[in-house]
Amino acid sequence: MNSATQPIGLTGPAGALEGLCDVPEGTPIKGTAVICHPHPLFGGTMQNKVVQTLAKAFVQNGWCAVRFNFRGVGGSAGVYDEGRGELDDLMHVIAQSQALAQAQTAGPALALAGFSFGAFVTSHAVAQLANNPNLDKVVLVGTAASRFTVAPLPVELHEKTLVVHGEVDDTVPLSSVMDWARPQSLPVTVIPGVEHFFHGQLPLLRNLVSRHLRA
């Protein structure tokens, strides 16, 4: 994806976690984005096309992009834990990514992003990190609101958050995401005619994320 993609070894509560870090070249690095993949039991990995698209958007806008496999996926130790252990994995990766950012002379800013199941896990990390002054951007794509209890996002982070969903998503109905977002008055960007995996519309998704990162 990027000539500066580096395999990285990470550690979670259940053991080693497999990861990749994409580093922007020839530009000051604003901060580090940690990106979460879709459901581990349905083929979700850090190589998912939507996850790669998110990483590319962050890198093109001057961020280090860290992707990793949740426990039990690929070379990561452990077994699927219905989101609980995966949240623990994410929190450990965030802490290690901040240290990695310092080694890359990256800025202190932190971004969190996720697709589908990964967006659900990310929402709970955002809730835990709401008071972290470095948390600068949040991106949730295809948020699995019909299948899991997605955490509400703190009001003070709404302006820093982009929620994107396909109009004809047959895996996570748009109505379920609206039911989650409505009580929060949280805007949702809907892409007409697009299903869960954004087939044929990944460049548009990348552009929407890039626009959010530049805002």
C-alpha positions in Angstrom: 0.0 0.0 0.0 2.8 2.4 0.9 6.5 2.0 0.5 6.9 2.8 4.2 4.6 0.1 5.5 6.4 -1.6 8.4 5.4 -4.9 10.2 5.3 -4.2 14.0 5.1 -6.4 17.0 2.5 -5.4 19.6 1.5 -7.0 22.9 -2.1 -7.4 24.2 -3.4 -8.9 27.4 -3.7 -12.3 25.6 -0.2 -12.2 24.1 1.4 -11.0 20.9 -0.6 -9.0 18.4 0.3 -8.8 14.7 0.4 -5.2 13.4 1.4 -2.9 10.5 2.4 0.7 10.6 2.1 2.9 7.5 4.3 6.0 7.8 3.9 9.1 5.6 7.1 10.1 3.8 8.5 13.5 3.3 6.1 15.4 5.6 5.9 16.2 9.3 3.8 13.6 11.1 0.8 15.0 12.8 0.1 12.0 15.1 -0.9 8.4 15.1 -4.2 6.8 14.0 -5.1 3.3 15.3 -7.6 1.5 13.0 -9.7 -1.5 13.9 -10.9 -4.3 11.6 -14.3 -5.9 11.2 -15.6 -9.1 12.9 -12.9 -11.7 13.6 -15.3 -14.6 13.1 -16.4 -13.4 9.6 -13.0 -13.0 8.0 -12.2 -9.5 9.4 -8.4 -8.7 9.4 -6.2 -5.7 9.3 -5.9 -6.4 5.5 -9.6 -5.7 4.9 -10.1 -3.2 2.0 -12.0 -0.7 4.0 -9.4 -0.8 6.8 -6.6 -0.3 4.1 -8.6 2.6 2.7 -8.8 4.3 6.1 -5.1 3.8 6.6 -4.3 5.3 3.2 -6.5 8.3 4.0 -4.6 8.9 7.2 -1.2 8.5 5.7 -2.0 10.8 2.8 -2.9 13.5 5.4 0.2 13.2 7.4 -0.6 10.6 10.1 1.1 7.3 11.0 -1.6 4.6 10.6 -1.4 1.6 12.9 -3.5 -1.5 12.0 -3.5 -4.7 14.0 -5.2 -8.1 14.1 -7.4 -8.6 17.1 -6.7 -11.6 19.4 -7.1 -14.9 17.5 -6.8 -13.4 14.1 -3.8 -14.1 11.8 -0.7 -14.2 14.0 -2.3 -12.6 17.0 -2.5 -14.8 20.2 -5.8 -15.5 22.0 -9.4 -16.2 21.0 -12.4 -14.1 20.1 -14.0 -12.4 23.2 -17.2 -10.8 21.9 -15.6 -7.3 22.0 -14.5 -7.3 25.6 -11.0 -8.7 25.1 -10.8 -6.8 21.8 -11.3 -3.5 23.6 -8.5 -4.5 25.9 -6.4 -5.3 22.9 -7.1 -1.8 21.4 -6.3 0.0 24.6 -3.0 -1.7 24.8 -2.2 -1.0 21.2 -3.1 2.7 21.7 -0.6 3.0 24.5 2.1 1.2 22.5 1.3 3.3 19.4 1.9 6.5 21.4 5.4 5.3 22.2 5.9 4.3 18.6 4.9 7.8 17.5 7.6 9.3 19.7 10.1 7.1 18.0 8.8 8.3 14.6 9.0 11.9 15.8 5.3 12.1 15.3 3.1 14.8 16.9 1.1 13.8 20.0 -2.3 13.8 18.3 -4.3 10.6 18.4 -7.0 9.4 16.0 -9.2 6.3 16.4 -11.0 4.6 13.5 -12.8 1.4 12.9 -15.0 -0.5 10.4 -18.1 -2.5 11.4 -17.2 -4.6 14.5 -14.1 -2.4 14.7 -16.2 0.7 14.9 -18.1 -0.8 17.8 -14.9 -1.6 19.7 -13.5 1.9 18.8 -16.6 3.6 20.2 -15.9 2.1 23.6 -12.2 3.2 23.5 -13.4 6.7 22.6 -15.7 6.7 25.7 -12.7 5.7 27.9 -10.4 8.3 26.3 -12.9 11.2 26.2 -10.8 13.3 28.6 -7.5 12.6 26.7 -6.5 16.0 25.3 -4.6 14.3 22.4 -7.7 12.6 21.0 -8.2 14.6 17.9 -10.1 12.6 15.3 -12.6 9.7 15.3 -13.8 7.9 12.2 -16.5 5.2 12.4 -17.5 3.3 9.2 -20.3 0.8 8.8 -20.8 0.9 12.6 -22.2 -2.5 13.8 -25.1 -0.9 15.8 -27.5 -3.7 14.9 -25.3 -6.4 16.4 -23.6 -4.8 19.3 -24.1 -2.1 21.9 -22.2 0.8 20.5 -21.1 3.4 23.0 -22.5 6.9 22.7 -19.9 9.4 21.9 -19.1 12.3 24.2 -20.7 15.6 23.0 -17.4 17.4 23.1 -16.0 14.9 20.5 -18.9 15.2 18.0 -17.1 17.9 15.9 -14.1 15.6 15.7 -16.1 12.6 14.6 -17.0 11.3 11.2 -19.7 8.5 11.0 -20.1 7.1 7.5 -22.7 4.5 6.5 -24.0 3.0 3.2 -27.6 3.6 2.4 -28.3 0.0 1.4 -26.0 -1.7 3.9 -27.5 -5.2 4.2 -25.2 -6.3 7.0 -25.9 -3.4 9.4 -29.1 -1.6 8.4 -28.8 2.2 8.2 -31.8 2.4 10.5 -29.9 0.8 13.4 -27.1 3.4 13.1 -29.7 6.2 13.0 -31.3 4.8 16.1 -27.9 5.0 17.8 -27.0 8.4 16.5 -30.5 10.1 16.9 -30.5 10.5 20.7 -27.1 12.0 20.6 -27.9 14.4 17.7 -24.8 12.9 16.1 -24.6 13.5 12.3 -24.2 10.5 10.0 -22.9 10.8 6.5 -24.9 8.5 4.2 -23.5 7.4 0.9 -26.4 6.7 -1.5 -26.6 3.2 -3.1 -23.6 1.8 -1.1 -23.6 -1.5 0.8 -21.5 -2.6 3.8 -18.2 -3.1 2.1 -18.3 0.0 0.0 -17.7 -1.9 -3.3 -16.8 0.5 -6.0 -16.9 3.5 -3.6 -13.7 3.1 -1.7 -12.1 6.2 -3.4 -15.2 8.2 -2.3 -14.8 6.9 1.3 -11.1 7.8 1.3 -12.0 11.3 0.1 -14.6 11.8 2.8 -12.2 10.7 5.5 -9.5 13.0 4.0 -11.9 16.0 4.0 -12.7 15.3 7.7 -9.0 15.0 8.6 -8.3 18.4 6.9 -11.2 20.1 8.6 
